[in-house]
Amino acid sequence: MTSPTQAPAPARALTGKRRIAFASFVDENYLPGFLVLLRSLALSNPGLCEDFIVLHDDLKPSSVARIRALHPRIELRRVDAARYDTYAKGDQDNYLVRKAYFILDVFRIRDYDTVITLDTDMVVLGDLGELLKLREGLAAVPQFFYGQHKLNSGLLVIQREYLSDEFCARIDATGRSGAYELDKHDQGILNAVLDGDFVQLDARYNFVKRRLSGDLPVPDDTAILHFTGRHKPWQGGEAGYGKAEERWREFELSDAQFHAAYLALGKGLHHDLVVHFGTPHVERTGDVESARRVAAAHIAAGEYQEAVDLLGRVRIPLDSAWPHEVLGHALMSVSRYDEARAQLLLATRPRTGPPPPSGGSPRSPGSTATTTRRSGTRWTGCGSTRPTGRTG
């Protein structure tokens, strides 16, 4: 049984709305892929911030810290590894084969209405809003090579009726019997259990790299690109897939590059992400405009003291009216009236142009912002210019 090792306040506690989470199994070997996946999810869906369940068998504390730095709503859950030792397998001694089954622990999650699994060798390139609207069945993209009756398990949209003891019992029985394609591991078990009974999604939501053999470009409407096969981009990649791997490398960023790229997206950003990425960016750079945007996000969520604390750590020029105004309102809200009046007086100085974009939308799990991206966009060095090819 999966068991949480840490339990931050989930999205449902904040809103009372439908409970949705993403989930991946992560180990040290696939950690580089998972970090790229998290960056790509935020940059391609800047208004989306659901809980993200990280299934694992053992992660280093330093790896956990790197994961948490890239998402504010990470929940760690250790898999029941011994359960899968009872399954019949094609190669019992291969540790990679053994771990391929651990994602099946996702079906033992009971505290969400919808769980969306993502393999760690995926990169998100487009809007995922339609996946969050699904309400029935188990949805997946059919396999590329084997026709429409078998699914590819890299992306699954699982509804509550499949997050049950009964369905887990069917999975366990099939795994122990060996009555499935042994070389397909977790995917083989699910196809044996479902026997074609799944909701079919468009290939754009799990676009396998084999479709691009011969170094074909990634189609513009691809939402999720999946690097199936043995050769992963962070391990050197594979000849004949250079254009696909370029899309993956767009998100191979330092923290500084990633934070700047997210904040440069402008409007439609999620409050939690603005705060999570913007706070270290401000601490690193002292940028007044970024501080104003993060403070505005705090104020929108009623976090007035946090806004005061953040703006109090940067030097606001006398002629920067908007930051003074934001700080003045925050100080007023925490009853520091004399300081508030001083800041609001500074804000009355003449200013030009419209107000800059707000800091981010209030917490609203389930909301998304449509983002259009041109093929080949580079995020590196986005601190001073807004990435092209996006709509706010």
Number of C-alpha atoms within 10 A of each C-alpha: 14 18 14 15 9 10 12 13 11 20 22 16 10 11 12 9 13 14 19 23 26 19 23 21 28 23 19 14 11 16 20 19 23 24 25 23 24 21 24 24 23 20 24 24 25 28 31 27 27 23 24 22 22 24 26 22 16 13 15 10 9 9 15 15 10 14 17 17 16 22 22 18 21 23 21 23 23 19 24 16 17 9 14 20 14 12 21 17 23 15 12 12 9 10 9 11 18 19 18 15 23 24 23 20 22 25 21 17 20 15 14 18 18 27 28 22 23 24 23 23 23 26 31 27 29 23 24 20 16 9 15 17 10 15 14 15 16 21 22 25 24 22 17 16 10 10 9 12 14 24 28 21 23 24 22 25 24 24 21 18 15 20 21 14 14 10 15 17 11 15 20 16 15 19 26 17 12 15 14 21 16 18 12 18 21 25 22 22 25 23 20 18 18 15 12 15 14 19 16 17 17 12 17 17 25 29 25 21 19 17 14 17 13 12 16 15 18 21 14 14 15 18 20 24 25 23 27 15 11 9 12 17 19 17 12 9 15 14 11 14 21 18 16 24 24 18 21 24 17 17 25 21 17 10 16 17 17 25 25 24 25 24 25 19 21 20 18 22 28 26 24 26 27 26 21 19 23 24 19 15 24 22 13 10 12 17 14 19 17 22 28 28 27 31 32 28 29 26 22 18 15 14 16 21 15 16 25 22 14 18 24 12 13 16 10 20 11 12 14 16 21 22 25 24 21 24 28 24 22 27 23 19 17 13 11 13 15 11 13 22 16 13 22 21 13 20 21 13 12 9 12 6 5 6 9 12 13 17 28 27 21 17 21 18 24 18 18 20 19 19 20 18 18 14 17 15 14 16 23 18 15 19 18 9 12 17 20 13 11 14 13 13
